[in-house]
Amino acid sequence: MDYSGRLSRADWTVRPVSIEIASRLVRDHHYAHGAANTATYLHGLFPASSFWQDDCAGVAWWIPPTRSAAEATHPANWRGVLFLSRLVIVPGVPKNACTFLLARSMRLIDRDRWPMFVTYADEGQGHTGTIYRAANWREAGRTAPEATFFIGDRMVARKAGPKTRTRGEMEALGARLVGRHSKRKFTHFAGRVA
């Protein structure tokens, strides 16, 4: 196996990062070009010698999912589900940086409060979940194809608070439909199965 160009654990660390820095990295380097305006946990990937937030080279952004998604993921404790909504790495960072960031970020989360994690690999972007498998997540099926809308280069969700907007409402906002794609669902459970 070729280990050249891989991240050295001694040279990198994962620690909390500000929402301003995280938002900038997502806007500049994630295909959605945007994220929620809140976070339960925000972790950044930093060179070990760095003191500055601006040196952040990756972000793991965690929020609770919608109630319906949480109930579908872990009905026994839907309030204990946490959603990895964004995972982004700046180009040029060593090739195993994403898995390193994810694994270290998971360790910084209170697993008694959040025993179940969920995330999705967007097949419309060609994602298959390799990173999640490498971090010992379990594939839990596929979603039904969902409409994907963008305004400019920013992905816009149909869900707005408790309301799901129709295609007409999305188009009235200036959004364009770019396709319908399934996502692969991945989960990571820290507790014991009853």
N, C-alpha and C positions, 0 to 999 in steps of 0.2 A: 504494500500500500504506500502511496506517495504522500508523505507528511510535509512536504515543502510548502511554504506559504501559509501554514496553519497558525492559528493564534496560540501564543504561549500564555498559559494561565498566569505566570508570574508577571507578565507585562500589562495585564488588564484587570479591571475591577468593575463590579456592578453596584450602583448605589442610587438613592433617590435623585430625581432630576425635576426641575421646575416645569410647570405646564407650558410656560412660554418657550423654553428650549425644545421640549417634546413636540409641541405644535409646529414649530419651525421645521424640525426634522421630518415629521410626517408630511407637512405641506411640500417640502422639497424632494423627498425620497420615497414616499409611499404612493402606490398607484391611485389611492382614493383622494390624495391631496388634502385630506381633512380628517378630523376626529371629533369626538365629543368635547364639550367645553368643561367637563369635569372628569375626575379620575378617582378611583379608590386607591390605586397604587400606580405610580409612575417610576420606572427604573431605567436608568441610563447606563450605557456601556462607556467606560472611560479608560484612557491610558492610566496605569497604576500610579504614575508619577504626577498626574494632573490634579490641580486644585480647582480648576475653572469649569463652570457649567458649560461654557462655550466649546470645550473640548469633547463634548458628548458625541459619540460615534454610532449610537444606536439607542432604540427606545422599545420598552415593553410597556404597553398601556392597558390597564385593567379596570373594568367597570362591571357592575352587576348587569346581567342581560335583562331583556324584557321578562315579565312574569311568565308569559306563555313559553318562552324559550327555556327559562329556568325549570318550570314544571315538567316540560318534556325531557329535560336532561336528568333531573334528579327529583322526582316527585316526593320522595320521603323527606326531603329537606330543601325545597326550592329556594329558600332564603339563604342557603349556604353555597349558592352557585356564583362563581366569579368568571367573567368573560374576558379573555384576552382579545381586545378589540383591534389593536394595532401592534405589529412587530416589524420594526424597520431597522436596517443597517445602512450606514453611509457606504457608498461604493469605495472600494480600495482597502477596506478593512479585511483582515485575514479571513479565509474562507469558512472556518468553523465558528466565526464570531456569533452568528445568529443562535446556534444551539447553546453556546456558552452563555449568552445573555439570557436566553429563556430559562435555562436550568438555574442560574444564579438568581434570577428574578423570582422564580417559584420558591426558592429557599427563604426569601425575605417576606413572604406572605404568611399571615397567621392561618395555618391550616385547620385549627380548631374552629375558627370563625368561618372559613371558606374551604370546606373539605372537597368540593367539586369544582374543577375548572372546565371550561368549555371554550372552544374556538372553532374556526371554520377555515378551510383552505379553498379559495375561490378558483374553481375550474375554469372560469372565464378568463382568468389571468394565467392559466397554465399551471396553477399550483396543485400539488398532489399531497402535501402534508409530510414530506420527507423530514423536515425540521422537527415536527411534533413527534413523529415516530422515534427519531434519534433521542428525544428527551423522555421517552417511555409513555407517551400518550397513546390512547387506544382509539382507533377509528370506529365511529359509532353510526355509520351510514351516511346517506346523502340527503340533502334537502331537495324539495321540489324545485324545479327551475324558477328563479325569481327575476323580475324585471330589474335591470340596472340602468339608473339614470345619472346623467352628468349635467352640470351647469358649467360651461367652459371646460376646464380640466379637472374640476372637483366633483367627486361622487356625492350624490345627494340621496339620502334615505327617504323612502316613501313614508316611513313611520315618523310622526311628529307628535311626541308626547303620547297620549292615549289614542290618537287618530292615525289611521293609515290612509294616506292620500291616494286618490284614483289617478289613472294615467292622465286624464284631462286636467286634474288639479296640478299634477307635476308639470305638464306642458304649459299651463298658465303661469307657472313660476319661471318659465324659460328653460326647463330641463328637457333634455333629449334622451330618448330611449336608445341604448347602445346594444341591447341584446337581453336574452334570458339565459341564465346559467344556473347550474346546480353548484352547491358547495359541499365539500366533504366535512363532516362533523367529527371533531376529535374531543375526547374527554380525558381528564386525569383525576382520579379519585384517591384521596389520602386516607379515608377511613376504612372500616371493615364493612363488607357486604353483609346485610342482615339475613 
